[in-house]
Amino acid sequence: MRTVAETGSTNADVAELARSGASEGLWLRAERQTSGKGRQGRAWDSPAGNLYLSTLVRTRPGEPSPATLALVAAVALEEAVALFGVQPMLKWPNDLLVDGAKLSGILLERVDDAVIIGFGVNLSHHPVDLDRPATSIAAHAPAPEPQVFAETLAEIFARWLSRWRDGVAPVRERWLAKAHPAGTALTARLSDGSAIDGLFEGLDSHGALILRLADSTTRVIHAGDVFLL
Ligand SMILES: O=C(O)CCCC[C@@H]1SC[C@@H]2NC(=O)N[C@@H]21
């Protein structure tokens, strides 16, 4: 694992390395980021003390849908966090929540056949944002050292990645076991600003969210933000 004191974004760095032919298995951790990227074009505040870590997966023909790597990342992170004494709940697509507050974020980006996966985890502190409540491991248990957490996560991720290559089913099952139950009321906010209310029905084979709407039809959501009602 490579560690740097500071960079703009570990995802941007790993994307650059992927373009120049870097192999799968590369991990890059920064102690802080100056231009951390979140989902949906948001910024990810990245002061020292928390985890900023990215890796790269090279996808191959015949493997499960690359979009389902979001589930691999989420189940690996959930397992790592639980090892440090905090039991989070997964929220689609790959947020970890503790008592409804966001503990971490995962950002997936495509570069040709590579998928860059970036993990941001609030280990020792969290941003205060009344619209989007956040929390940290430190708020519930002793905060791990970022390097120790990073190495633990990399090991667990490798295990889930290899299971995923044999088929997405066990990853999907694990995700569902750790997520909000079927029937949970959710609002999905799409990138065009529209919002859809529905009940959580499950995940399709690409890991997309299936919502049961009030008129009993289902709607498949591929990208967006989801809020628990
Ligand atoms: O918005 C989210 O929930 C996703 C946040 C992802 C943040 C991580 S921190 C490490 C990696 N580098 C980035 O610039 N972003 C991801």
The ligand as an SDF file (V2000), in Angstrom:
LIG
                    3D

 16 17  0  0  0  0  0  0  0  0999 V2000
  -20.0540   11.0580   -1.7050 O   0  0  0  0  0  0  0  0  0  0  0  0
  -19.7360    9.9370   -1.2540 C   0  0  0  0  0  0  0  0  0  0  0  0
  -20.4610    9.3430   -0.4520 O   0  0  0  0  0  0  0  0  0  0  0  0
  -18.4640    9.2840   -1.7180 C   0  0  0  0  0  0  0  0  0  0  0  0
  -17.2460    9.8540   -1.0540 C   0  0  0  0  0  0  0  0  0  0  0  0
  -15.9490    9.1670   -1.4610 C   0  0  0  0  0  0  0  0  0  0  0  0
  -14.7380    9.8090   -0.8430 C   0  0  0  0  0  0  0  0  0  0  0  0
  -13.4760    9.0460   -1.1140 C   0  0  0  0  0  0  0  0  0  0  0  0
  -12.1150    9.6110   -0.1420 S   0  0  0  0  0  0  0  0  0  0  0  0
  -11.0080    8.6410   -1.0820 C   0  0  0  0  0  0  0  0  0  0  0  0
  -11.4540    8.7490   -2.5270 C   0  0  0  0  0  0  0  0  0  0  0  0
  -10.8670    9.9260   -3.1540 N   0  0  0  0  0  0  0  0  0  0  0  0
  -11.7910   10.8340   -3.4700 C   0  0  0  0  0  0  0  0  0  0  0  0
  -11.5500   11.9350   -4.0100 O   0  0  0  0  0  0  0  0  0  0  0  0
  -13.0140   10.4000   -3.1250 N   0  0  0  0  0  0  0  0  0  0  0  0
  -12.9650    9.0720   -2.5520 C   0  0  0  0  0  0  0  0  0  0  0  0
  1  2  2  0
  2  3  1  0
  2  4  1  0
  4  5  1  0
  5  6  1  0
  6  7  1  0
  7  8  1  0
  8  9  1  0
  8 16  1  0
  9 10  1  0
 10 11  1  0
 11 12  1  0
 11 16  1  0
 12 13  1  0
 13 14  2  0
 13 15  1  0
 15 16  1  0
M  END
$$$$
